[in-house]
């Protein structure tokens, strides 16, 4: 028997967003024929600008 949900159910919106992003990456990875997603493809899936958050001069596709 599953216990009923209480009216004080807490939702972690950050965790839910991270789970959704992981799901989007898994879908993209399963749809590619390559061994791995490129950094540019990951940026596209996550809807971030290319190079955002990467150190200058650092490897782009590692």
N, C-alpha and C positions, 0 to 999 in steps of 0.2 A: 504494500500500500504506500502510495506517495503522499507525503505530508502536504497539506494545503499551503499555498503561498500566502504569506501574511501581507497586510496592507503596507508594511514598512520595508518592502523589498528594496534593496539598495542596488543601484546600477553604477558600475564604474565606466563612465563614458569614454575615458581614455583607453581602457582595456578593450572595450567593444570596438573602438576605432582601429586599434592595432590588430585585432583579430580579423576585421574586415580587410585591412591592407594585406595581411598575410594570405588571406583567401584569394585576393586579386593576384598576388604574386604566384601562388600555386596554379591558378588558372592559366596565367600567362606562360609559366614554365611548362605546363603540360601541353600547351598549344604550339610550342616551338620545336623545331627539329634539331636545333643545336644542342650541345651538351649543357650549356648554361645560358642564362639571360645576360645580355650585354648591359653595361652600366647605363647606356642610353635608353635601352628598353625598360630597365627597372625604373629610371626617372620618369619615363612616359607612363608606366603603369601606376606609379605612386603620385603622378601629377605634380612633380617638382621640376624646377628649372634645371637644365643640364649643368653639372658641376656644383650645384648647391651643396654645401656642407663638406665638400672635399677640400683637403689642404692644397694650396697652390703648388703646382709642380708634382703633385702626388700621382700615383698610377690611377688611371681612369677605369680600367676594367678588371682590376684584380679581385 
